Amino acid sequence: MKSIKKIIITLLISTVGAGAVFSQSGLTETAPALSSQIFSRINFNPAGMGNTEKINLFSLNRLQWLGFEGHPTSCVLNLHYFNESIKSGFGGAFSYDAIDSYKAINAKFAYSYNLDINPNSLLSLGVSAGINQLASDHSNDIYDITTDFIPDTSSITPDFNFGVEYSYKDLLIGAAINHIGQMKKPNSTNLQVQSYYAYARYLYSINKEWDIAPSFMYANISQLNVMNLSAVAYYNNSYFDGEYYWAGLGYRFGSALSFMVGMEWDFLRIAYTYELPMGDSMNLSANTHELMLSFIIPVKADPAKAAAKGKKRRR
């Protein structure tokens, strides 16, 4: 019989069913559950590289349920660049998830190709390939005479993903399949299996200074469905070109309410999110935090070319 500590952790995570998703013998990436993930998407949708000739470096760190022993931690690191001359995007994504003695690492390279349907419409197709590593380290576990020894484990499997994004004026929609071909085996609790994502975002301009962007995200992972609704208000400081501030609210169905603030200045984008548990997770610690940091590094381009594609740019 596994230790009471392991059983309690498993039951809590399974009951909550959102945030970082874990199980007794495996865990899965937190891509759709992170509140700030809509800002950078290539770790779960390789088509989400945009169409501006800039180098984008994005990091997102999440500390969930602080105060709870063995609490989940997550990290996402994305890097991508789009080349207009060949209408292609290139990038890489790395994610790390841990809870108690269990850890998951995903690393992959991504490629996307853009199709200019018309001056206002853009279709992107993307693929990515890499590896998944699942591991457990029980060297610090405490056992008594009623518990069985739990051996350390480690496994590495190939990872293949496909995604599509479509934008029309200020509307962006996307869908992706991750871990293609990794079907759940009988009696296995490993959630690194074929999963499906879909999302939509609309950027509505109120006036020259204010925009509002409602968004929806959905993920199906094994038998788990995760849905997120959010709305972010952007303020464009007209006195300083390229300076934005934003604040937003998010709701993960049956699980959590999140509050986000952030700013973008020149090449730097930073945001903080605080998550308040709801539903079954209200009995856990309310201390869940996310910190997003990204750098946008311009690449010298033809000004006329940049102006021609301005209508199709995505924030």
C-alpha positions in Angstrom: 0.0 0.0 0.0 1.3 3.4 -0.9 2.0 6.0 1.9 -0.9 8.0 3.2 0.9 11.1 2.0 0.9 9.9 -1.6 -2.8 8.9 -1.5 -3.9 12.2 0.0 -2.0 14.1 -2.7 -3.4 12.0 -5.5 -7.0 12.4 -4.2 -6.6 16.1 -3.8 -5.3 16.6 -7.3 -7.8 14.2 -8.9 -10.7 16.0 -7.1 -9.6 19.4 -8.2 -9.1 18.4 -11.8 -7.5 21.7 -13.0 -4.4 23.7 -12.6 -1.5 21.5 -13.0 -2.9 18.0 -13.7 -1.1 15.1 -11.9 -1.8 11.4 -11.1 -0.1 8.7 -9.0 2.2 7.5 -11.6 2.3 10.3 -14.1 1.6 13.9 -14.7 0.9 16.2 -17.7 1.9 19.6 -19.0 0.0 22.6 -17.6 -0.2 24.5 -20.9 -4.0 25.2 -21.0 -4.3 25.7 -17.2 -1.8 28.5 -16.8 -3.7 31.8 -16.7 -1.2 33.8 -18.8 -0.7 31.1 -21.4 -2.7 32.9 -24.1 0.3 35.3 -24.5 2.5 32.5 -25.8 1.2 29.2 -27.1 3.8 27.2 -29.0 4.4 24.8 -26.2 0.9 23.3 -26.9 0.2 24.8 -30.4 3.2 25.0 -32.8 1.2 27.2 -35.1 1.0 30.0 -32.5 4.1 31.9 -33.5 2.5 35.0 -35.0 3.7 36.8 -38.1 6.1 39.6 -37.0 9.8 39.4 -37.6 10.8 39.5 -34.0 12.5 37.1 -31.7 10.2 36.3 -28.8 11.5 34.9 -25.6 8.7 33.9 -23.1 8.9 32.5 -19.6 6.1 31.6 -17.2 6.5 30.3 -13.7 3.7 29.0 -11.5 3.7 28.1 -7.8 0.4 26.4 -6.9 -1.1 25.9 -3.4 1.8 27.3 -1.5 1.7 26.1 2.1 0.7 22.6 1.0 3.6 20.1 1.3 4.7 18.9 -2.1 2.8 21.7 -3.8 2.8 21.8 -7.7 5.3 24.0 -9.5 5.4 24.6 -13.2 7.7 26.4 -15.7 7.2 27.2 -19.4 9.9 28.6 -21.6 9.2 29.4 -25.3 11.5 30.9 -27.9 10.4 31.6 -31.5 11.1 33.7 -34.6 9.1 34.3 -37.8 10.8 34.9 -41.2 8.5 36.8 -43.6 10.6 36.0 -46.7 9.8 32.3 -46.4 6.6 32.8 -44.4 7.9 30.4 -41.7 8.2 30.4 -38.0 10.9 28.5 -36.0 10.9 27.9 -32.3 11.5 25.7 -29.3 9.5 25.0 -26.1 10.4 23.6 -22.8 8.2 22.9 -19.8 8.8 21.5 -16.4 6.2 20.3 -13.9 6.7 18.8 -10.4 4.6 17.7 -7.5 6.0 16.0 -4.4 8.2 13.2 -5.7 7.0 13.3 -9.4 8.4 15.4 -12.2 7.7 15.8 -15.9 9.9 17.5 -18.6 8.8 18.2 -22.2 11.2 19.7 -24.8 10.5 20.2 -28.4 11.3 22.1 -31.6 8.5 23.7 -33.6 7.9 24.9 -37.2 5.0 26.8 -38.6 4.0 28.0 -42.1 1.7 30.9 -42.8 -0.8 31.2 -45.6 -1.9 34.8 -46.5 -5.5 34.2 -47.5 -6.3 37.9 -48.0 -5.0 41.2 -46.4 -7.2 40.5 -43.4 -6.9 36.8 -43.0 -4.0 34.5 -42.1 -3.9 30.8 -41.6 -0.9 29.1 -39.8 -0.1 25.4 -39.7 2.4 24.1 -37.3 4.2 20.9 -36.2 6.5 20.1 -33.4 8.6 17.2 -32.2 10.6 16.4 -29.1 10.6 14.2 -26.0 8.6 13.6 -22.8 10.4 12.5 -19.6 8.5 11.3 -16.6 10.4 10.6 -13.4 9.9 10.0 -9.7 12.4 10.3 -6.8 11.3 8.8 -3.5 14.6 9.1 -1.7 13.1 11.6 0.7 9.9 9.7 1.4 9.2 8.5 4.9 7.9 5.0 5.4 6.5 3.0 8.3 5.7 -0.6 8.8 2.3 -0.3 7.1 3.6 1.2 3.8 5.4 -0.5 0.9 8.6 0.8 -0.6 8.0 2.8 -3.8 10.8 2.5 -6.4 12.1 5.4 -8.4 11.1 5.5 -12.0 12.1 7.2 -15.2 10.9 7.0 -18.8 11.5 8.9 -22.0 9.1 8.9 -25.0 9.0 10.7 -28.3 6.5 13.6 -28.6 4.7 14.8 -31.8 2.2 17.7 -32.0 0.1 19.4 -34.7 -1.7 22.7 -34.6 -3.6 25.3 -36.6 -4.3 29.0 -36.0 -6.6 31.3 -38.0 -6.9 35.1 -37.7 -9.4 37.4 -39.3 -8.9 41.1 -38.5 -9.0 41.1 -34.6 -10.3 37.5 -34.2 -7.9 34.7 -33.4 -8.9 31.0 -33.1 -6.7 27.9 -32.7 -6.7 24.2 -32.2 -4.0 21.6 -31.5 -3.4 17.9 -30.9 -0.6 17.0 -28.5 1.2 13.7 -27.9 -0.1 12.2 -31.1 -0.4 8.4 -30.9 0.2 8.2 -27.2 -3.0 6.4 -26.2 -3.8 5.6 -22.6 -3.0 2.0 -21.7 -5.4 -0.1 -19.5 -4.9 0.4 -15.8 -2.5 3.3 -16.4 -2.8 6.6 -14.7 -0.2 8.3 -16.9 -1.8 11.5 -18.3 1.0 12.1 -21.0 -1.5 10.9 -23.6 -3.0 12.3 -26.8 -4.8 15.5 -25.8 -6.8 18.2 -27.6 -6.8 22.0 -27.2 -9.0 24.8 -28.6 -9.1 28.5 -28.0 -10.4 31.8 -29.3 -9.7 35.5 -28.6 -11.1 38.7 -29.9 -9.5 42.1 -29.6 -12.2 44.8 -29.4 -11.0 48.4 -29.8 -13.0 50.8 -27.6 -11.1 53.9 -28.6 -7.5 54.9 -29.4 -6.3 54.2 -25.8 -8.5 51.2 -24.6 -8.9 47.7 -26.0 -10.6 44.7 -24.4 -9.8 41.1 -25.3 -12.2 38.3 -24.1 -10.8 34.7 -24.6 -11.8 31.1 -24.2 -9.6 28.0 -23.8 -10.5 24.4 -23.7 -8.4 21.2 -23.1 -9.3 17.6 -23.2 -6.6 15.5 -21.4 -7.4 11.8 -21.0 -10.9 11.9 -19.3 -10.3 15.4 -17.9 -11.9 18.6 -19.5 -10.5 22.0 -18.6 -12.3 25.2 -19.6 -11.1 28.8 -19.0 -12.8 32.1 -19.7 -11.0 35.4 -19.4 -11.2 39.1 -20.3 -8.2 41.5 -20.4 -8.4 45.3 -20.7 -5.5 47.0 -22.4 -4.5 50.6 -22.0 -2.3 52.2 -24.6 -0.3 55.1 -23.2 -0.5 57.6 -26.1 2.4 59.6 -24.7 4.9 56.8 -25.0 4.8 54.7 -28.2 4.8 50.9 -27.5 3.8 51.2 -23.8 0.8 49.1 -22.7 -0.8 48.3 -19.4 -3.4 45.6 -18.8 -5.6 44.0 -16.1 -7.9 41.0 -16.4 -10.0 38.4 -14.8 -10.1 34.7 -15.6 -12.4 31.8 -14.5 -11.5 28.1 -14.7 -14.8 26.3 -14.6 -15.4 24.7 -11.2 -11.8 25.3 -10.0 -10.4 28.9 -9.8 -10.8 32.6 -10.3 -7.7 34.5 -11.4 -6.7 38.2 -11.3 -4.0 39.5 -13.7 -2.0 42.7 -14.1 0.8 43.5 -16.5 2.6 45.9 -18.7 4.5 46.0 -22.0 7.2 48.6 -22.5 9.3 48.5 -25.7 10.9 45.1 -25.7 9.7 43.9 -22.2 6.5 42.3 -21.2 5.8 41.4 -17.5 2.6 40.1 -15.8 1.6 38.7 -12.4 -1.5 36.5 -11.8 -3.0 35.6 -8.4 -5.4 32.6 -8.4 -8.2 32.1 -5.9 -9.4 28.5 -5.6 -13.1 27.7 -5.9 -15.3 24.6 -5.7 -13.5 21.4 -4.5 -10.2 23.2 -4.4 -11.3 25.8 -1.8 -10.0 23.5 1.0 -6.5 23.9 -0.3 -4.1 26.8 0.2 -5.2 30.0 -1.6 -1.6 30.9 -2.4 -1.2 30.3 -6.1 0.9 32.7 -8.1 2.1 33.1 -11.7 4.9 35.3 -13.0 5.2 36.0 -16.7 8.3 37.6 -18.3 8.9 38.0 -22.0 11.3 39.8 -24.2 10.5 40.9 -27.8 13.7 41.5 -29.7 13.2 43.4 -33.0 14.9 42.1 -36.2 15.8 44.7 -38.8 13.2 44.5 -41.6 12.1 46.5 -44.7 9.8 49.3 -43.3 7.5 49.0 -46.4 7.2 45.3 -45.9 6.3 45.8 -42.2 3.7 48.4 -43.0 2.1 46.0 -45.6 1.6 43.3 -43.1 0.5 45.5 -40.2 -3.2 44.6 -40.5 -2.4 40.9 -39.9 -0.2 41.4 -36.8 -1.3 39.7 -33.6 -0.8 40.9 -30.1 
